[in-house]
Amino acid sequence: ISDLVEFGTKIELFNGRLLVNASVYQINQKNILISANDPDQPDRLTQRGADRSRGFELDLTGYITDNWQVYGSYAYIDATIQGDDNEELVGERKENTPVHSGNLWTRYNFDPSTPLSELGIGLGVTAQGSRIPWYTRDFELPAYTTVDMALYYTPIDSDVQISVNVNNVLNETYWLGAINYTRLFPGAPRNFIASVKYNF
């Protein structure tokens, strides 16, 4: 059982170049099935009374100049346990939910009048706050920030785009989630992706 209350707004800036979406919300969930944290029966579930998530979301997309595109988002989530058989958990943070998270991606295509007119470059940053594992509250997964980059090649008068992406440029060690000390899920190390796109 759940209910949602949300209020949002959309704003256009700089003659429509940038579009901003913002919203605040509250989600109440009741009678939630979660893991019973039973090592002998890992698939066993138990019922939690209630969780509540309150938050704020902000999205930004558009162009700073004709050649410079930007996309960014930020989320603040205050997610707490509202009812549980273990009264010590009431009021505590909900598992696997960061309080702060966000990302920013920007792409710049070089001006057609320059020697680099067929090239574009991209740079992105993703950040996640700390989280509580599912089975234990003895530790927190630390916050992390990763950096991505991309190079684009689009021949003049062509419908083909070739791109090379480098993800996690700094080869940061980070964790996407955890159940307990022995079951942690690492993020991908530095990796490369090459792709070709054709526009019909």
Salt bridges, closest charged atoms under 4 A:
ASP38 OD2 - ARG44 NH1 3.25
ASP51 OD1 - ARG48 NH1 3.70
ASP51 OD2 - LYS94 NZ 3.81
ASP66 OD1 - ARG17 NH2 2.76
ASP84 OD2 - ARG48 NE 2.94
GLU95 OE2 - ARG48 NH2 2.83
GLU95 OE2 - ARG137 NH2 3.46
GLU140 OE2 - ARG93 NH1 3.71
